């Protein structure tokens, strides 16, 4: 049987985030909705964090931590892919 997505629509998630979500919820949203399964340049990843309310320096630090942890990996030609430990890769 095909997997059925039970997540709410993206705009509803953003409405919740804008309504005062905790930083951990925002981080989880970025990782699951925007980064997982896609390739981005590091500058674009930082921009995604900034677009969700992170200060530039904080966004850079989170990206650095993801690289150090091994969850953000080079994918070639300057692109990076978010592949959390234990996830499919």
PDB file of N, CA, C and O in Angstrom, chain B, residues numbered from 101:
ATOM      1  N   UNK B 101       0.844  -1.177   0.000  1.00  0.00           N
ATOM      2  CA  UNK B 101       0.000   0.000   0.000  1.00  0.00           C
ATOM      3  C   UNK B 101       0.888   1.238   0.000  1.00  0.00           C
ATOM      4  O   UNK B 101       1.905   1.275   0.692  1.00  0.00           O
ATOM      5  N   UNK B 102       0.514   2.230  -0.758  1.00  0.00           N
ATOM      6  CA  UNK B 102       1.276   3.468  -0.813  1.00  0.00           C
ATOM      7  C   UNK B 102       1.172   4.225   0.504  1.00  0.00           C
ATOM      8  O   UNK B 102       0.144   4.219   1.181  1.00  0.00           O
ATOM      9  N   UNK B 103       2.292   4.882   0.838  1.00  0.00           N
ATOM     10  CA  UNK B 103       2.282   5.720   2.041  1.00  0.00           C
ATOM     11  C   UNK B 103       1.474   6.977   1.763  1.00  0.00           C
ATOM     12  O   UNK B 103       1.603   7.592   0.705  1.00  0.00           O
ATOM     13  N   UNK B 104       0.651   7.344   2.711  1.00  0.00           N
ATOM     14  CA  UNK B 104      -0.162   8.542   2.589  1.00  0.00           C
ATOM     15  C   UNK B 104       0.390   9.581   3.547  1.00  0.00           C
ATOM     16  O   UNK B 104       0.568   9.307   4.734  1.00  0.00           O
ATOM     17  N   UNK B 105       0.659  10.768   3.037  1.00  0.00           N
ATOM     18  CA  UNK B 105       1.179  11.840   3.879  1.00  0.00           C
ATOM     19  C   UNK B 105       0.067  12.384   4.769  1.00  0.00           C
ATOM     20  O   UNK B 105      -1.011  12.742   4.293  1.00  0.00           O
ATOM     21  N   UNK B 106       0.343  12.437   6.044  1.00  0.00           N
ATOM     22  CA  UNK B 106      -0.636  12.942   6.998  1.00  0.00           C
ATOM     23  C   UNK B 106      -0.250  14.325   7.519  1.00  0.00           C
ATOM     24  O   UNK B 106      -0.812  14.802   8.505  1.00  0.00           O
ATOM     25  N   UNK B 107       0.708  14.964   6.853  1.00  0.00           N
ATOM     26  CA  UNK B 107       1.136  16.288   7.285  1.00  0.00           C
ATOM     27  C   UNK B 107       0.133  17.334   6.819  1.00  0.00           C
ATOM     28  O   UNK B 107      -0.476  17.194   5.759  1.00  0.00           O
ATOM     29  N   UNK B 108      -0.032  18.381   7.620  1.00  0.00           N
ATOM     30  CA  UNK B 108      -0.909  19.473   7.183  1.00  0.00           C
ATOM     31  C   UNK B 108      -0.261  20.223   6.013  1.00  0.00           C
ATOM     32  O   UNK B 108       0.947  20.119   5.804  1.00  0.00           O
ATOM     33  N   UNK B 109      -1.052  20.969   5.260  1.00  0.00           N
ATOM     34  CA  UNK B 109      -0.486  21.740   4.153  1.00  0.00           C
ATOM     35  C   UNK B 109       0.584  22.713   4.656  1.00  0.00           C
ATOM     36  O   UNK B 109       0.524  23.191   5.789  1.00  0.00           O
ATOM     37  N   UNK B 110       1.551  22.991   3.802  1.00  0.00           N
ATOM     38  CA  UNK B 110       2.688  23.835   4.176  1.00  0.00           C
ATOM     39  C   UNK B 110       2.239  25.204   4.681  1.00  0.00           C
ATOM     40  O   UNK B 110       2.802  25.704   5.655  1.00  0.00           O
ATOM     41  N   UNK B 111       1.256  25.817   4.056  1.00  0.00           N
ATOM     42  CA  UNK B 111       0.826  27.148   4.484  1.00  0.00           C
ATOM     43  C   UNK B 111       0.266  27.121   5.904  1.00  0.00           C
ATOM     44  O   UNK B 111       0.410  28.091   6.646  1.00  0.00           O
ATOM     45  N   UNK B 112      -0.368  26.021   6.281  1.00  0.00           N
ATOM     46  CA  UNK B 112      -0.884  25.915   7.652  1.00  0.00           C
ATOM     47  C   UNK B 112       0.254  25.774   8.659  1.00  0.00           C
ATOM     48  O   UNK B 112       0.177  26.299   9.770  1.00  0.00           O
ATOM     49  N   UNK B 113       1.292  25.076   8.272  1.00  0.00           N
ATOM     50  CA  UNK B 113       2.456  24.945   9.143  1.00  0.00           C
ATOM     51  C   UNK B 113       3.085  26.316   9.349  1.00  0.00           C
ATOM     52  O   UNK B 113       3.452  26.667  10.470  1.00  0.00           O
ATOM     53  N   UNK B 114       3.210  27.085   8.286  1.00  0.00           N
ATOM     54  CA  UNK B 114       3.788  28.428   8.404  1.00  0.00           C
ATOM     55  C   UNK B 114       2.906  29.327   9.258  1.00  0.00           C
ATOM     56  O   UNK B 114       3.419  30.159  10.007  1.00  0.00           O
ATOM     57  N   UNK B 115       1.613  29.177   9.161  1.00  0.00           N
ATOM     58  CA  UNK B 115       0.710  29.973  10.000  1.00  0.00           C
ATOM     59  C   UNK B 115       0.979  29.674  11.470  1.00  0.00           C
ATOM     60  O   UNK B 115       0.988  30.588  12.295  1.00  0.00           O
ATOM     61  N   UNK B 116       1.198  28.412  11.804  1.00  0.00           N
ATOM     62  CA  UNK B 116       1.518  28.025  13.170  1.00  0.00           C
ATOM     63  C   UNK B 116       2.868  28.611  13.589  1.00  0.00           C
ATOM     64  O   UNK B 116       3.007  29.137  14.693  1.00  0.00           O
ATOM     65  N   UNK B 117       3.861  28.516  12.699  1.00  0.00           N
ATOM     66  CA  UNK B 117       5.186  29.046  13.020  1.00  0.00           C
ATOM     67  C   UNK B 117       5.132  30.543  13.284  1.00  0.00           C
ATOM     68  O   UNK B 117       5.768  31.043  14.212  1.00  0.00           O
ATOM     69  N   UNK B 118       4.369  31.250  12.465  1.00  0.00           N
ATOM     70  CA  UNK B 118       4.235  32.698  12.629  1.00  0.00           C
ATOM     71  C   UNK B 118       3.451  33.056  13.881  1.00  0.00           C
ATOM     72  O   UNK B 118       3.526  34.187  14.361  1.00  0.00           O
ATOM     73  N   UNK B 119       2.701  32.101  14.409  1.00  0.00           N
ATOM     74  CA  UNK B 119       1.906  32.346  15.608  1.00  0.00           C
ATOM     75  C   UNK B 119       2.680  32.150  16.902  1.00  0.00           C
ATOM     76  O   UNK B 119       2.080  32.144  17.977  1.00  0.00           O
ATOM     77  N   UNK B 120       3.988  31.990  16.825  1.00  0.00           N
ATOM     78  CA  UNK B 120       4.784  31.893  18.031  1.00  0.00           C
ATOM     79  C   UNK B 120       5.301  30.505  18.343  1.00  0.00           C
ATOM     80  O   UNK B 120       5.349  30.114  19.509  1.00  0.00           O
ATOM     81  N   UNK B 121       5.684  29.763  17.341  1.00  0.00           N
ATOM     82  CA  UNK B 121       6.236  28.424  17.559  1.00  0.00           C
ATOM     83  C   UNK B 121       7.569  28.514  18.284  1.00  0.00           C
ATOM     84  O   UNK B 121       8.270  29.522  18.202  1.00  0.00           O
ATOM     85  N   UNK B 122       7.903  27.456  18.988  1.00  0.00           N
ATOM     86  CA  UNK B 122       9.183  27.376  19.687  1.00  0.00           C
ATOM     87  C   UNK B 122      10.302  27.193  18.664  1.00  0.00           C
ATOM     88  O   UNK B 122      10.072  26.650  17.584  1.00  0.00           O
ATOM     89  N   UNK B 123      11.522  27.648  19.001  1.00  0.00           N
ATOM     90  CA  UNK B 123      12.641  27.496  18.055  1.00  0.00           C
ATOM     91  C   UNK B 123      12.859  26.057  17.592  1.00  0.00           C
ATOM     92  O   UNK B 123      13.200  25.835  16.431  1.00  0.00           O
ATOM     93  N   UNK B 124      12.671  25.090  18.465  1.00  0.00           N
ATOM     94  CA  UNK B 124      12.850  23.689  18.069  1.00  0.00           C
ATOM     95  C   UNK B 124      11.833  23.293  16.993  1.00  0.00           C
ATOM     96  O   UNK B 124      12.148  22.505  16.101  1.00  0.00           O
ATOM     97  N   UNK B 125      10.621  23.836  17.076  1.00  0.00           N
ATOM     98  CA  UNK B 125       9.603  23.544  16.065  1.00  0.00           C
ATOM     99  C   UNK B 125       9.991  24.145  14.716  1.00  0.00           C
ATOM    100  O   UNK B 125       9.779  23.537  13.667  1.00  0.00           O
ATOM    101  N   UNK B 126      10.560  25.341  14.763  1.00  0.00           N
ATOM    102  CA  UNK B 126      10.988  26.004  13.533  1.00  0.00           C
ATOM    103  C   UNK B 126      12.128  25.210  12.898  1.00  0.00           C
ATOM    104  O   UNK B 126      12.130  24.989  11.687  1.00  0.00           O
ATOM    105  N   UNK B 127      13.088  24.784  13.703  1.00  0.00           N
ATOM    106  CA  UNK B 127      14.206  23.992  13.201  1.00  0.00           C
ATOM    107  C   UNK B 127      13.702  22.702  12.568  1.00  0.00           C
ATOM    108  O   UNK B 127      14.116  22.347  11.464  1.00  0.00           O
ATOM    109  N   UNK B 128      12.816  22.004  13.258  1.00  0.00           N
ATOM    110  CA  UNK B 128      12.257  20.751  12.726  1.00  0.00           C
ATOM    111  C   UNK B 128      11.535  21.008  11.399  1.00  0.00           C
ATOM    112  O   UNK B 128      11.663  20.224  10.459  1.00  0.00           O
ATOM    113  N   UNK B 129      10.788  22.090  11.327  1.00  0.00           N
ATOM    114  CA  UNK B 129      10.077  22.449  10.096  1.00  0.00           C
ATOM    115  C   UNK B 129      11.064  22.642   8.937  1.00  0.00           C
ATOM    116  O   UNK B 129      10.862  22.112   7.845  1.00  0.00           O
ATOM    117  N   UNK B 130      12.121  23.399   9.188  1.00  0.00           N
ATOM    118  CA  UNK B 130      13.092  23.665   8.126  1.00  0.00           C
ATOM    119  C   UNK B 130      13.717  22.368   7.641  1.00  0.00           C
ATOM    120  O   UNK B 130      13.828  22.136   6.437  1.00  0.00           O
ATOM    121  N   UNK B 131      14.120  21.531   8.576  1.00  0.00           N
ATOM    122  CA  UNK B 131      14.780  20.286   8.204  1.00  0.00           C
ATOM    123  C   UNK B 131      13.841  19.348   7.450  1.00  0.00           C
ATOM    124  O   UNK B 131      14.229  18.762   6.439  1.00  0.00           O
ATOM    125  N   UNK B 132      12.614  19.204   7.935  1.00  0.00           N
ATOM    126  CA  UNK B 132      11.681  18.252   7.318  1.00  0.00           C
ATOM    127  C   UNK B 132      11.021  18.779   6.048  1.00  0.00           C
ATOM    128  O   UNK B 132      10.870  18.029   5.083  1.00  0.00           O
ATOM    129  N   UNK B 133      10.629  20.037   6.025  1.00  0.00           N
ATOM    130  CA  UNK B 133       9.877  20.566   4.887  1.00  0.00           C
ATOM    131  C   UNK B 133      10.771  21.121   3.786  1.00  0.00           C
ATOM    132  O   UNK B 133      10.441  21.015   2.605  1.00  0.00           O
ATOM    133  N   UNK B 134      11.902  21.714   4.168  1.00  0.00           N
ATOM    134  CA  UNK B 134      12.692  22.431   3.169  1.00  0.00           C
ATOM    135  C   UNK B 134      13.983  21.735   2.771  1.00  0.00           C
ATOM    136  O   UNK B 134      14.378  21.804   1.607  1.00  0.00           O
ATOM    137  N   UNK B 135      14.647  21.071   3.699  1.00  0.00           N
ATOM    138  CA  UNK B 135      15.956  20.522   3.380  1.00  0.00           C
ATOM    139  C   UNK B 135      15.960  19.039   3.039  1.00  0.00           C
ATOM    140  O   UNK B 135      16.715  18.612   2.166  1.00  0.00           O
ATOM    141  N   UNK B 136      15.140  18.254   3.705  1.00  0.00           N
ATOM    142  CA  UNK B 136      15.180  16.815   3.518  1.00  0.00           C
ATOM    143  C   UNK B 136      14.855  16.438   2.076  1.00  0.00           C
ATOM    144  O   UNK B 136      13.820  16.822   1.532  1.00  0.00           O
ATOM    145  N   UNK B 137      15.765  15.679   1.477  1.00  0.00           N
ATOM    146  CA  UNK B 137      15.532  15.189   0.124  1.00  0.00           C
ATOM    147  C   UNK B 137      15.859  16.165  -0.982  1.00  0.00           C
ATOM    148  O   UNK B 137      15.534  15.914  -2.142  1.00  0.00           O
ATOM    149  N   UNK B 138      16.499  17.282  -0.646  1.00  0.00           N
ATOM    150  CA  UNK B 138      16.826  18.276  -1.669  1.00  0.00           C
ATOM    151  C   UNK B 138      18.295  18.667  -1.558  1.00  0.00           C
ATOM    152  O   UNK B 138      18.931  18.447  -0.527  1.00  0.00           O
ATOM    153  N   UNK B 139      18.823  19.244  -2.623  1.00  0.00           N
ATOM    154  CA  UNK B 139      20.197  19.738  -2.620  1.00  0.00           C
ATOM    155  C   UNK B 139      20.170  21.256  -2.729  1.00  0.00           C
ATOM    156  O   UNK B 139      19.408  21.831  -3.506  1.00  0.00           O
ATOM    157  N   UNK B 140      21.023  21.885  -1.929  1.00  0.00           N
ATOM    158  CA  UNK B 140      21.119  23.338  -1.936  1.00  0.00           C
ATOM    159  C   UNK B 140      22.570  23.756  -1.794  1.00  0.00           C
ATOM    160  O   UNK B 140      23.394  22.993  -1.290  1.00  0.00           O
ATOM    161  N   UNK B 141      22.884  24.958  -2.235  1.00  0.00           N
ATOM    162  CA  UNK B 141      24.155  25.578  -1.910  1.00  0.00           C
ATOM    163  C   UNK B 141      24.086  26.001  -0.447  1.00  0.00           C
ATOM    164  O   UNK B 141      23.002  26.268   0.071  1.00  0.00           O
ATOM    165  N   UNK B 142      25.242  26.063   0.226  1.00  0.00           N
ATOM    166  CA  UNK B 142      25.245  26.457   1.636  1.00  0.00           C
ATOM    167  C   UNK B 142      24.593  27.823   1.833  1.00  0.00           C
ATOM    168  O   UNK B 142      23.840  28.024   2.786  1.00  0.00           O
ATOM    169  N   UNK B 143      24.878  28.753   0.940  1.00  0.00           N
ATOM    170  CA  UNK B 143      24.294  30.098   1.065  1.00  0.00           C
ATOM    171  C   UNK B 143      22.774  30.036   1.008  1.00  0.00           C
ATOM    172  O   UNK B 143      22.098  30.794   1.704  1.00  0.00           O
ATOM    173  N   UNK B 144      22.233  29.151   0.195  1.00  0.00           N
ATOM    174  CA  UNK B 144      20.778  29.003   0.105  1.00  0.00           C
ATOM    175  C   UNK B 144      20.205  28.390   1.377  1.00  0.00           C
ATOM    176  O   UNK B 144      19.119  28.765   1.819  1.00  0.00           O
ATOM    177  N   UNK B 145      20.943  27.442   1.966  1.00  0.00           N
ATOM    178  CA  UNK B 145      20.489  26.830   3.217  1.00  0.00           C
ATOM    179  C   UNK B 145      20.453  27.889   4.317  1.00  0.00           C
ATOM    180  O   UNK B 145      19.495  27.963   5.087  1.00  0.00           O
ATOM    181  N   UNK B 146      21.496  28.700   4.384  1.00  0.00           N
ATOM    182  CA  UNK B 146      21.527  29.790   5.363  1.00  0.00           C
ATOM    183  C   UNK B 146      20.360  30.733   5.112  1.00  0.00           C
ATOM    184  O   UNK B 146      19.722  31.197   6.057  1.00  0.00           O
ATOM    185  N   UNK B 147      20.079  31.016   3.857  1.00  0.00           N
ATOM    186  CA  UNK B 147      18.952  31.885   3.508  1.00  0.00           C
ATOM    187  C   UNK B 147      17.610  31.317   3.941  1.00  0.00           C
ATOM    188  O   UNK B 147      16.723  32.067   4.349  1.00  0.00           O
ATOM    189  N   UNK B 148      17.451  30.010   3.858  1.00  0.00           N
ATOM    190  CA  UNK B 148      16.208  29.373   4.314  1.00  0.00           C
ATOM    191  C   UNK B 148      16.036  29.592   5.811  1.00  0.00           C
ATOM    192  O   UNK B 148      14.946  29.924   6.278  1.00  0.00           O
ATOM    193  N   UNK B 149      17.126  29.403   6.565  1.00  0.00           N
ATOM    194  CA  UNK B 149      17.058  29.646   8.007  1.00  0.00           C
ATOM    195  C   UNK B 149      16.720  31.111   8.293  1.00  0.00           C
ATOM    196  O   UNK B 149      15.902  31.401   9.166  1.00  0.00           O
ATOM    197  N   UNK B 150      17.342  32.021   7.566  1.00  0.00           N
ATOM    198  CA  UNK B 150      17.065  33.453   7.760  1.00  0.00           C
ATOM    199  C   UNK B 150      15.610  33.781   7.427  1.00  0.00           C
ATOM    200  O   UNK B 150      14.978  34.581   8.115  1.00  0.00           O
ATOM    201  N   UNK B 151      15.089  33.169   6.382  1.00  0.00           N
ATOM    202  CA  UNK B 151      13.698  33.417   5.996  1.00  0.00           C
ATOM    203  C   UNK B 151      12.716  32.937   7.061  1.00  0.00           C
ATOM    204  O   UNK B 151      11.561  33.362   7.086  1.00  0.00           O
ATOM    205  N   UNK B 152      13.178  32.057   7.933  1.00  0.00           N
ATOM    206  CA  UNK B 152      12.335  31.544   9.013  1.00  0.00           C
ATOM    207  C   UNK B 152      12.654  32.195  10.353  1.00  0.00           C
ATOM    208  O   UNK B 152      12.266  31.684  11.403  1.00  0.00           O
ATOM    209  N   UNK B 153      13.363  33.327  10.319  1.00  0.00           N
ATOM    210  CA  UNK B 153      13.557  34.124  11.526  1.00  0.00           C
ATOM    211  C   UNK B 153      14.899  34.010  12.220  1.00  0.00           C
ATOM    212  O   UNK B 153      15.107  34.658  13.246  1.00  0.00           O
ATOM    213  N   UNK B 154      15.815  33.212  11.700  1.00  0.00           N
ATOM    214  CA  UNK B 154      17.140  33.108  12.306  1.00  0.00           C
ATOM    215  C   UNK B 154      17.989  34.312  11.901  1.00  0.00           C
ATOM    216  O   UNK B 154      17.921  34.766  10.759  1.00  0.00           O
ATOM    217  N   UNK B 155      18.788  34.828  12.837  1.00  0.00           N
ATOM    218  CA  UNK B 155      19.786  35.840  12.503  1.00  0.00           C
ATOM    219  C   UNK B 155      20.852  35.166  11.639  1.00  0.00           C
ATOM    220  O   UNK B 155      21.037  33.952  11.723  1.00  0.00           O
ATOM    221  N   UNK B 156      21.552  35.943  10.812  1.00  0.00           N
ATOM    222  CA  UNK B 156      22.530  35.378   9.881  1.00  0.00           C
ATOM    223  C   UNK B 156      23.588  34.540  10.601  1.00  0.00           C
ATOM    224  O   UNK B 156      23.890  33.425  10.175  1.00  0.00           O
ATOM    225  N   UNK B 157      24.148  35.067  11.679  1.00  0.00           N
ATOM    226  CA  UNK B 157      25.194  34.351  12.407  1.00  0.00           C
ATOM    227  C   UNK B 157      24.661  33.045  12.993  1.00  0.00           C
ATOM    228  O   UNK B 157      25.352  32.027  12.973  1.00  0.00           O
ATOM    229  N   UNK B 158      23.447  33.072  13.509  1.00  0.00           N
ATOM    230  CA  UNK B 158      22.833  31.860  14.053  1.00  0.00           C
ATOM    231  C   UNK B 158      22.593  30.827  12.959  1.00  0.00           C
ATOM    232  O   UNK B 158      22.811  29.634  13.166  1.00  0.00           O
ATOM    233  N   UNK B 159      22.146  31.284  11.806  1.00  0.00           N
ATOM    234  CA  UNK B 159      21.914  30.389  10.676  1.00  0.00           C
ATOM    235  C   UNK B 159      23.222  29.728  10.246  1.00  0.00           C
ATOM    236  O   UNK B 159      23.258  28.525   9.988  1.00  0.00           O
ATOM    237  N   UNK B 160      24.295  30.517  10.170  1.00  0.00           N
ATOM    238  CA  UNK B 160      25.593  29.955   9.808  1.00  0.00           C
ATOM    239  C   UNK B 160      26.032  28.911  10.827  1.00  0.00           C
ATOM    240  O   UNK B 160      26.573  27.869  10.458  1.00  0.00           O
ATOM    241  N   UNK B 161      25.802  29.187  12.110  1.00  0.00           N
ATOM    242  CA  UNK B 161      26.207  28.254  13.163  1.00  0.00           C
ATOM    243  C   UNK B 161      25.414  26.952  13.076  1.00  0.00           C
ATOM    244  O   UNK B 161      25.986  25.874  13.232  1.00  0.00           O
ATOM    245  N   UNK B 162      24.110  27.035  12.831  1.00  0.00           N
ATOM    246  CA  UNK B 162      23.290  25.824  12.706  1.00  0.00           C
ATOM    247  C   UNK B 162      23.781  24.987  11.525  1.00  0.00           C
ATOM    248  O   UNK B 162      23.894  23.766  11.638  1.00  0.00           O
ATOM    249  N   UNK B 163      24.068  25.621  10.413  1.00  0.00           N
ATOM    250  CA  UNK B 163      24.567  24.899   9.241  1.00  0.00           C
ATOM    251  C   UNK B 163      25.905  24.231   9.581  1.00  0.00           C
ATOM    252  O   UNK B 163      26.132  23.076   9.222  1.00  0.00           O
ATOM    253  N   UNK B 164      26.782  24.955  10.267  1.00  0.00           N
ATOM    254  CA  UNK B 164      28.065  24.371  10.672  1.00  0.00           C
ATOM    255  C   UNK B 164      27.864  23.166  11.587  1.00  0.00           C
ATOM    256  O   UNK B 164      28.552  22.155  11.450  1.00  0.00           O
ATOM    257  N   UNK B 165      26.927  23.276  12.514  1.00  0.00           N
ATOM    258  CA  UNK B 165      26.646  22.158  13.423  1.00  0.00           C
ATOM    259  C   UNK B 165      26.110  20.946  12.673  1.00  0.00           C
ATOM    260  O   UNK B 165      26.462  19.810  12.988  1.00  0.00           O
ATOM    261  N   UNK B 166      25.254  21.192  11.676  1.00  0.00           N
ATOM    262  CA  UNK B 166      24.722  20.088  10.871  1.00  0.00           C
ATOM    263  C   UNK B 166      25.839  19.391  10.090  1.00  0.00           C
ATOM    264  O   UNK B 166      25.825  18.170   9.933  1.00  0.00           O
ATOM    265  N   UNK B 167      26.805  20.177   9.602  1.00  0.00           N
ATOM    266  CA  UNK B 167      27.946  19.596   8.888  1.00  0.00           C
ATOM    267  C   UNK B 167      28.793  18.788   9.859  1.00  0.00           C
ATOM    268  O   UNK B 167      29.172  17.654   9.564  1.00  0.00           O
ATOM    269  N   UNK B 168      29.093  19.376  11.031  1.00  0.00           N
ATOM    270  CA  UNK B 168      29.907  18.679  12.036  1.00  0.00           C
ATOM    271  C   UNK B 168      29.254  17.367  12.470  1.00  0.00           C
ATOM    272  O   UNK B 168      29.938  16.361  12.662  1.00  0.00           O
ATOM    273  N   UNK B 169      27.952  17.382  12.619  1.00  0.00           N
ATOM    274  CA  UNK B 169      27.213  16.191  13.043  1.00  0.00           C
ATOM    275  C   UNK B 169      27.162  15.130  11.940  1.00  0.00           C
ATOM    276  O   UNK B 169      26.951  13.949  12.216  1.00  0.00           O
ATOM    277  N   UNK B 170      27.354  15.557  10.701  1.00  0.00           N
ATOM    278  CA  UNK B 170      27.312  14.635   9.569  1.00  0.00           C
ATOM    279  C   UNK B 170      25.950  14.535   8.918  1.00  0.00           C
ATOM    280  O   UNK B 170      25.742  13.703   8.036  1.00  0.00           O
ATOM    281  N   UNK B 171      25.025  15.370   9.342  1.00  0.00           N
ATOM    282  CA  UNK B 171      23.680  15.345   8.756  1.00  0.00           C
ATOM    283  C   UNK B 171      23.585  16.163   7.471  1.00  0.00           C
ATOM    284  O   UNK B 171      22.693  15.936   6.654  1.00  0.00           O
ATOM    285  N   UNK B 172      24.491  17.102   7.293  1.00  0.00           N
ATOM    286  CA  UNK B 172      24.542  17.912   6.075  1.00  0.00           C
ATOM    287  C   UNK B 172      25.837  17.527   5.371  1.00  0.00           C
ATOM    288  O   UNK B 172      26.932  17.757   5.884  1.00  0.00           O
ATOM    289  N   UNK B 173      25.691  16.933   4.176  1.00  0.00           N
ATOM    290  CA  UNK B 173      26.837  16.346   3.484  1.00  0.00           C
ATOM    291  C   UNK B 173      27.002  16.941   2.089  1.00  0.00           C
ATOM    292  O   UNK B 173      26.022  17.306   1.440  1.00  0.00           O
ATOM    293  N   UNK B 174      28.251  17.034   1.636  1.00  0.00           N
ATOM    294  CA  UNK B 174      28.469  17.518   0.270  1.00  0.00           C
ATOM    295  C   UNK B 174      27.865  16.562  -0.743  1.00  0.00           C
ATOM    296  O   UNK B 174      27.960  15.342  -0.608  1.00  0.00           O
ATOM    297  N   UNK B 175      27.241  17.143  -1.761  1.00  0.00           N
ATOM    298  CA  UNK B 175      26.600  16.337  -2.797  1.00  0.00           C
ATOM    299  C   UNK B 175      27.247  16.571  -4.163  1.00  0.00           C
ATOM    300  O   UNK B 175      26.800  16.023  -5.170  1.00  0.00           O
ATOM    301  N   UNK B 176      28.297  17.384  -4.190  1.00  0.00           N
ATOM    302  CA  UNK B 176      28.998  17.646  -5.447  1.00  0.00           C
ATOM    303  C   UNK B 176      28.677  19.006  -6.025  1.00  0.00           C
ATOM    304  O   UNK B 176      27.572  19.523  -5.860  1.00  0.00           O
ATOM    305  N   UNK B 177      29.653  19.579  -6.704  1.00  0.00           N
ATOM    306  CA  UNK B 177      29.535  20.864  -7.389  1.00  0.00           C
ATOM    307  C   UNK B 177      29.040  21.978  -6.469  1.00  0.00           C
ATOM    308  O   UNK B 177      28.298  22.859  -6.904  1.00  0.00           O
ATOM    309  N   UNK B 178      29.447  21.942  -5.201  1.00  0.00           N
ATOM    310  CA  UNK B 178      29.087  22.989  -4.256  1.00  0.00           C
ATOM    311  C   UNK B 178      27.740  22.803  -3.576  1.00  0.00           C
ATOM    312  O   UNK B 178      27.361  23.607  -2.725  1.00  0.00           O
ATOM    313  N   UNK B 179      27.014  21.758  -3.938  1.00  0.00           N
ATOM    314  CA  UNK B 179      25.709  21.502  -3.344  1.00  0.00           C
ATOM    315  C   UNK B 179      25.841  20.620  -2.107  1.00  0.00           C
ATOM    316  O   UNK B 179      26.784  19.841  -1.971  1.00  0.00           O
ATOM    317  N   UNK B 180      24.873  20.764  -1.217  1.00  0.00           N
ATOM    318  CA  UNK B 180      24.825  20.004   0.027  1.00  0.00           C
ATOM    319  C   UNK B 180      23.462  19.365   0.157  1.00  0.00           C
ATOM    320  O   UNK B 180      22.459  19.903  -0.310  1.00  0.00           O
ATOM    321  N   UNK B 181      23.439  18.189   0.808  1.00  0.00           N
ATOM    322  CA  UNK B 181      22.200  17.455   0.996  1.00  0.00           C
ATOM    323  C   UNK B 181      22.037  17.157   2.483  1.00  0.00           C
ATOM    324  O   UNK B 181      22.978  16.723   3.148  1.00  0.00           O
ATOM    325  N   UNK B 182      20.831  17.396   2.995  1.00  0.00           N
ATOM    326  CA  UNK B 182      20.515  17.055   4.386  1.00  0.00           C
ATOM    327  C   UNK B 182      20.111  15.584   4.438  1.00  0.00           C
ATOM    328  O   UNK B 182      19.082  15.193   3.887  1.00  0.00           O
ATOM    329  N   UNK B 183      20.928  14.781   5.102  1.00  0.00           N
ATOM    330  CA  UNK B 183      20.674  13.361   5.264  1.00  0.00           C
ATOM    331  C   UNK B 183      20.925  13.014   6.724  1.00  0.00           C
ATOM    332  O   UNK B 183      22.052  12.685   7.093  1.00  0.00           O
ATOM    333  N   UNK B 184      19.900  13.080   7.552  1.00  0.00           N
ATOM    334  CA  UNK B 184      20.116  12.805   8.973  1.00  0.00           C
ATOM    335  C   UNK B 184      20.566  11.382   9.216  1.00  0.00           C
ATOM    336  O   UNK B 184      20.212  10.467   8.472  1.00  0.00           O
ATOM    337  N   UNK B 185      21.359  11.205  10.278  1.00  0.00           N
ATOM    338  CA  UNK B 185      21.801   9.862  10.661  1.00  0.00           C
ATOM    339  C   UNK B 185      20.594   8.959  10.842  1.00  0.00           C
ATOM    340  O   UNK B 185      19.579   9.360  11.412  1.00  0.00           O
ATOM    341  N   UNK B 186      20.715   7.757  10.359  1.00  0.00           N
ATOM    342  CA  UNK B 186      19.619   6.809  10.481  1.00  0.00           C
ATOM    343  C   UNK B 186      18.600   6.936   9.372  1.00  0.00           C
ATOM    344  O   UNK B 186      17.743   6.067   9.211  1.00  0.00           O
ATOM    345  N   UNK B 187      18.685   8.022   8.595  1.00  0.00           N
ATOM    346  CA  UNK B 187      17.753   8.198   7.482  1.00  0.00           C
ATOM    347  C   UNK B 187      18.228   7.445   6.266  1.00  0.00           C
ATOM    348  O   UNK B 187      19.350   6.942   6.226  1.00  0.00           O
ATOM    349  N   UNK B 188      17.379   7.374   5.293  1.00  0.00           N
ATOM    350  CA  UNK B 188      17.742   6.701   4.055  1.00  0.00           C
ATOM    351  C   UNK B 188      18.700   7.594   3.295  1.00  0.00           C
ATOM    352  O   UNK B 188      18.555   8.816   3.322  1.00  0.00           O
ATOM    353  N   UNK B 189      19.661   7.022   2.627  1.00  0.00           N
ATOM    354  CA  UNK B 189      20.621   7.846   1.933  1.00  0.00           C
ATOM    355  C   UNK B 189      21.102   7.307   0.718  1.00  0.00           C
ATOM    356  O   UNK B 189      21.925   7.932   0.049  1.00  0.00           O
TER     357      UNK B 189
END
